[in-house]
């Protein structure tokens, strides 16, 4: 719209005509008409109610699984034991 107004007016007048709201371009008129038609259509809005057939509820209870107790850490225990003294002789033969 500004470009069209610049062809016939000065820059100051073209900017003023573009944003004053009294000189709408064809695009602005089409948008205004669409907004008016949207407002009319909103009153006709039809809502649909969703209906679901009744379902028999079944509640199933299960016993909790037993808790596993982790085995003791045998590796840590072996580190705390002292090695045999003297070392076995068969090891060095």
C-alpha positions in Angstrom: 0.0 0.0 0.0 2.8 2.4 0.8 4.4 1.7 -2.6 1.1 2.5 -4.3 0.8 5.7 -2.4 4.4 6.7 -3.2 3.5 6.8 -6.9 0.9 9.5 -6.4 2.0 11.4 -3.2 5.1 12.6 -1.4 6.8 10.4 1.2 5.2 12.2 4.1 1.7 12.0 2.6 2.1 8.4 1.5 3.1 7.2 5.0 0.2 9.2 6.5 -2.3 7.7 4.1 -1.0 4.2 4.6 -1.4 4.2 8.4 -4.3 6.5 9.0 -6.9 3.8 8.5 -9.1 6.0 6.3 -7.5 4.9 3.0 -7.5 1.1 3.0 -6.0 -0.9 0.1 -7.9 -3.8 -1.5 -6.0 -6.3 0.6 -7.0 -4.4 3.8 -10.6 -4.4 2.7 -10.5 -8.2 2.0 -9.1 -8.9 5.4 -11.7 -6.7 7.1 -14.5 -8.5 5.2 -13.0 -11.9 6.2 -12.9 -10.9 9.9 -16.6 -9.8 9.7 -17.6 -13.2 8.2 -15.6 -15.0 10.8 -17.5 -13.2 13.6 -20.8 -14.2 12.0 -19.8 -17.9 11.7 -18.8 -18.1 15.3 -22.4 -17.9 16.4 -23.3 -21.0 14.3 -20.6 -23.1 15.9 -22.0 -26.6 16.6 -20.5 -28.7 19.3 -20.7 -32.5 19.3 -20.9 -34.5 22.5 -18.8 -37.6 22.5 -20.5 -40.6 24.0 -18.8 -43.7 25.0 -20.5 -47.0 25.9 -20.3 -48.0 29.5 -17.4 -50.3 30.4 -17.5 -52.7 33.3 -14.6 -51.8 35.5 -12.5 -54.7 36.7 -10.0 -54.2 39.5 -7.2 -56.8 39.8 -4.9 -56.9 42.8 -1.6 -58.7 42.7 0.9 -59.5 45.4 4.2 -57.6 45.3 7.2 -59.6 44.2 9.7 -60.5 47.0 12.6 -58.1 47.4 16.0 -59.5 46.5 18.7 -58.9 49.1 22.0 -58.4 47.4 24.7 -60.9 48.3 27.5 -59.6 50.4 30.5 -58.3 48.6 33.0 -61.1 48.9 35.7 -59.2 46.9 35.8 -56.5 49.5 36.1 -59.0 52.3 39.1 -60.7 50.6 40.9 -57.4 50.4 40.6 -56.9 54.2 42.3 -60.3 54.9 46.1 -60.5 55.4 48.0 -62.7 52.9 49.4 -65.9 54.3 52.9 -65.6 55.6 55.3 -67.0 54.5 54.1 -67.3 50.9 53.6 -70.8 49.7 56.8 -72.4 48.4 55.2 -74.3 45.5 54.4 -70.9 43.9 58.1 -70.1 43.3 59.3 -73.5 42.0 
